[in-house]
Amino acid sequence: MIIAVYSILGLFTLVSLATIGVVYGRKLSLAASLDLEAMREYRERMRKAALIEDRLARKLLTAKKNISTWITPLGRWLIQFAQNFFRWLKSLEEQYRRTARRPVAPSDAVTQQQSLSSVLQQAAVFVTEENYVEAEKKYIAAIAFDHSSIAAYRGLATLYITMKNYQHAVETLRFLEQLDPTDEAVWQDLGMLYQVQQQLEDALEAYEQALILGPNNPKNLDACIELAIANKLKYKAQNYYDKLKAVNPENKKLLQYQEQIAQL
C-alpha cells in the first residue's frame, strides 16, 4: 500500500517536471528566435547606415573637388587683382609726388590762385542760395585743385555743420587740424560737434586743446566746465571754474556751475 502511494507520487512528480520542461523549452526557443530576429534587424540597419554614410562620403568628396576647382582660379584672380590695384596706387602716389616736386612758374601760380578764388566764390554763392549740393561740389573741386587750401576745408566744414552732416564735418575738420593745428576755431568746432553727438570725452579733449590756444577765452572755459561736469570730473570742473571766475567774474553761470560742482 505504501509502495503504491510512493509510486503514484513519483509518477506525478515526473509528469510535473516534464510539463515544466516543455513550457520553459518553448519559451526559451521563442526567446532565441526573437533574439535572432532582433540581430538580423540590427545588422540590416547597420548595413543600410553604412551604405548611406559611404554614399554621403562620396558626395562630399565630389563636392570638395568641385569647390576646389571653382575656388582656386577665383583665389588666383583676387590675388592678381589686389596686386594690380596696389601697383596702381603706388604709381599714382609717385605721380603726385613728382607733381608736388615740380616747380611752379610765377604766372602759373597766379592763375591757379585766381582759379581757386573763383571756385570758392562760386561755392559761397551757392551757400547763400542754400544750394548745398552744388556748394559741396565746388568746395570739393577747390580742395582737389589745392590740397592745402585752408579756406576750402574751412568752407566745406562749415557747410557740413549747416547741413547737420556731423560725421563729414568732423572728418573735414580733422584734415584742417592737420594743416593748421594752431587754429583755435577748429578745436572749438570739433568740441561742439562731439558734444552734439554725445561724445563727451572727445568733446572735452577738443575744447581743452582750444583752451591751450586761447587760455583766457570765456567760451573755451565755459565749455570745459560744462563738459567736466558732464564727465563727472570734479577737480577739472573746479579748476576751470576758478579760471573763468578770474577772467569773467560777471558771468551769470558761475553760481549755477558752483552748485553743480558741489554735487559731484
Helices and strands as residue ranges (DSSP letters): H 2-101, H 106-128, H 132-145, H 150-162, H 166-179, H 184-196, H 200-213, H 218-230, H 234-247, H 254-262
